[in-house]
Amino acid sequence: MGMSDKIGPLACGQKEEQIFLGREFSRHRDYSEETARLIDDEVRGIVTQSYEKAKNILNGTMATLHRLANTLLEKEVLDGSQIDQIIKSEAVEP
């Protein structure tokens, strides 16, 4: 079930269950090649947009991530309050 501006609220493919043991679940394609390309384009756009968003978040917090990694290398174990201190750029209490 997908909901995008281009495709709208559309369920694509019907689930077919095999009644015999050892058979896998399969999908029945009940849409055209054009619709399949549109679905692929929408999924590709969602994945690309999500990747870029995640990359920007990580790049924007790189200094904090390095502080966290270095502190973990020193102490090996951190609790929640210590992680909060690192995120707030405070000195970590033992």
trRosetta pair geometry for C-beta under 8 A, 3 or more apart (Angstrom, degrees):
i j d omega theta_ij theta_ji phi_ij phi_ji
1 9 7.5 -2 -173 -166 93 74
1 10 7.6 172 -149 91 54 34
1 11 4.8 -27 -96 -96 73 84
2 7 5.9 17 105 91 116 144
2 9 7.9 -179 92 -138 45 35
2 10 6.0 -17 63 65 86 79
2 11 7.7 148 17 -97 65 35
2 12 6.8 -2 13 3 113 109
2 39 7.1 144 26 -133 163 93
2 42 7.0 101 168 115 145 143
3 7 7.6 -151 -140 83 20 97
3 8 6.9 -32 -140 166 62 28
3 9 5.0 1 -104 -94 95 66
3 10 7.7 151 -87 20 48 61
4 7 4.7 57 53 32 100 95
4 8 7.2 -49 64 -21 54 21
4 42 4.8 -150 2 -152 173 134
4 46 7.7 -108 -96 -57 125 117
5 8 7.8 16 -170 -68 17 54
6 38 6.4 -150 134 -173 126 109
6 41 7.9 -39 83 94 165 114
6 42 6.0 -148 56 -84 124 116
7 10 5.1 -97 157 24 103 131
7 38 6.2 141 -81 137 100 117
7 39 6.8 66 -91 -90 149 67
7 42 5.9 -45 -16 -53 123 163
12 29 7.9 3 167 -137 90 66
12 30 7.7 -169 -162 57 56 78
12 31 5.6 -40 -142 -10 98 146
12 35 7.2 -179 -120 146 124 118
12 39 6.0 -4 -34 -97 176 148
13 27 4.2 3 179 -177 132 114
13 28 6.2 152 -159 69 70 48
13 29 5.7 -30 -101 -99 91 49
13 30 6.6 154 -103 19 33 82
13 31 7.4 -71 -52 5 63 108
14 27 7.1 141 66 -160 36 63
14 28 4.6 -16 57 54 90 108
14 30 6.0 41 -8 -10 101 129
15 25 6.4 -14 -165 -178 96 114
15 26 8.0 144 -157 82 52 38
15 27 6.4 -39 -100 -104 49 67
15 28 7.9 -121 -41 14 4 85
16 25 7.1 155 77 -165 54 64
16 26 5.1 -21 63 71 105 85
16 27 7.0 162 14 -108 88 15
16 28 5.3 84 -32 -32 120 103
17 25 5.8 -26 -105 -116 65 88
18 23 3.2 -68 94 111 152 143
18 24 7.1 58 15 59 129 29
18 25 7.2 -147 8 -92 85 40
18 26 7.3 60 -35 4 102 100
19 23 7.8 24 46 44 28 139
20 23 4.9 80 73 -13 87 124
29 36 7.3 11 -160 -83 128 120
31 35 4.0 -92 164 87 117 143
31 36 6.2 149 101 -52 105 76
31 39 7.7 88 100 -25 151 133
32 35 4.7 101 55 8 76 99
32 36 6.9 -129 104 -5 44 88
33 36 5.3 -52 -147 35 34 116
33 37 6.4 36 153 -20 66 101
34 37 5.8 -51 -151 33 31 110
34 38 6.5 31 149 -18 63 106
35 38 5.4 -53 -148 37 35 115
35 39 6.3 39 151 -21 67 103
36 39 5.7 -50 -148 34 31 112
36 40 6.4 33 152 -18 63 105
37 40 5.6 -53 -148 38 33 113
37 41 6.3 35 153 -20 65 105
38 41 5.7 -53 -148 36 30 113
38 42 6.4 30 154 -18 64 106
39 42 5.8 -57 -149 37 30 110
39 43 6.3 27 155 -16 66 108
40 43 5.9 -56 -144 39 29 108
40 44 6.1 31 156 -20 65 109
41 44 5.7 -54 -144 38 28 113
41 45 6.3 30 155 -20 63 106
42 45 5.7 -54 -149 35 30 113
42 46 6.5 29 154 -18 64 105
43 46 5.7 -54 -148 36 32 111
43 47 6.3 29 155 -16 66 108
44 47 5.9 -57 -145 39 29 109
44 48 6.1 27 157 -18 65 110
45 48 5.8 -56 -141 39 28 109
45 49 6.0 26 160 -18 65 110
46 49 5.9 -57 -144 39 26 109
46 50 6.2 23 157 -17 63 111
47 50 5.8 -58 -146 40 27 109
47 51 6.2 31 154 -22 64 107
48 51 5.7 -53 -147 34 29 113
48 52 6.4 27 156 -16 64 106
49 52 5.9 -56 -149 37 29 109
49 53 6.3 31 153 -20 64 108
50 53 5.6 -53 -146 36 32 113
50 54 6.3 31 156 -18 65 106
51 54 5.9 -57 -148 37 29 108
51 55 6.2 28 155 -18 65 109
52 55 5.7 -54 -144 38 30 112
52 56 6.3 31 156 -20 64 106
53 56 5.9 -56 -149 36 28 110
53 57 6.5 29 153 -20 63 105
54 57 5.7 -54 -149 34 32 112
54 58 6.4 27 155 -15 66 107
55 58 5.9 -57 -147 40 30 108
55 59 6.1 27 156 -16 66 110
56 59 5.8 -55 -140 41 29 109
56 60 6.0 29 159 -20 64 112
57 60 5.9 -62 -148 39 25 111
57 61 6.5 -5 163 6 62 113
58 61 6.4 -76 -145 50 26 91
58 62 6.8 62 153 -73 63 76
58 65 7.0 21 -158 -39 76 157
59 62 5.8 -9 -154 -40 35 113
61 64 4.7 -47 -178 44 86 117
61 65 5.7 93 121 -28 87 98
62 65 5.5 -57 -145 38 32 112
62 66 6.3 32 157 -19 67 104
63 66 5.8 -54 -150 36 30 110
63 67 6.5 32 151 -19 64 104
64 67 5.6 -51 -148 35 34 112
64 68 6.3 35 152 -20 65 106
64 86 6.9 116 -163 141 81 87
64 87 5.8 43 -159 -124 129 56
64 89 7.7 -88 -101 -66 88 81
65 68 5.6 -53 -147 37 31 113
65 69 6.3 31 154 -19 65 106
66 69 5.7 -52 -142 38 32 111
66 70 6.1 30 158 -17 65 107
67 70 6.0 -57 -145 39 27 108
67 71 6.2 25 157 -17 64 109
67 86 5.3 172 122 -168 112 101
67 89 7.5 -117 -102 -109 177 64
68 71 6.0 -58 -147 38 27 109
68 72 6.3 27 154 -19 63 108
68 78 8.0 -100 -156 18 80 167
68 83 6.9 38 -127 -136 111 80
68 86 5.1 113 -87 140 74 148
68 87 7.7 27 -70 -65 115 69
69 72 5.7 -56 -149 37 30 112
69 73 6.5 33 152 -22 64 103
70 73 5.6 -50 -150 32 34 114
70 74 6.6 30 152 -16 64 105
71 74 5.6 -56 -151 38 35 111
71 75 5.9 -6 165 13 72 113
71 78 6.6 57 123 -74 113 135
71 82 7.6 -172 151 158 140 111
71 86 5.8 -120 14 -99 158 135
71 92 5.9 102 -144 -13 138 160
72 75 6.5 -70 -126 56 26 83
72 76 6.7 68 -178 -108 61 17
72 78 6.3 -77 -92 -14 78 118
73 76 7.8 20 -159 -70 14 56
75 78 6.1 86 92 -67 133 80
75 82 7.8 -102 95 169 166 155
75 92 7.6 -102 -33 124 152 147
78 82 4.3 -132 -162 91 93 127
78 83 5.3 112 134 -56 127 82
78 86 7.6 -17 -156 -13 154 135
78 92 7.6 -64 -126 -152 111 140
79 82 5.2 95 52 11 65 104
79 83 7.3 -126 102 -5 34 91
80 83 5.7 -55 -148 36 33 111
80 84 6.4 36 153 -20 66 104
81 84 5.5 -49 -150 34 35 116
81 85 6.6 40 150 -23 64 101
81 93 7.8 -25 121 47 113 112
82 85 5.5 -48 -150 31 35 115
82 86 6.7 36 151 -19 64 101
82 92 5.1 51 -153 -151 92 108
82 93 7.0 -125 -98 52 86 70
83 86 5.7 -52 -151 34 35 111
83 87 6.4 35 151 -18 66 105
84 87 5.7 -55 -148 37 32 112
84 88 6.2 19 156 -7 66 111
85 88 5.9 -64 -145 47 29 103
85 90 4.2 -89 -162 73 81 108
85 91 7.0 -47 170 84 124 29
85 92 5.0 140 99 -100 134 64
85 93 6.9 176 -68 5 169 80
86 89 7.6 30 -178 -80 32 28
86 90 7.5 -87 -60 52 22 69
86 92 6.1 8 -63 -72 85 113
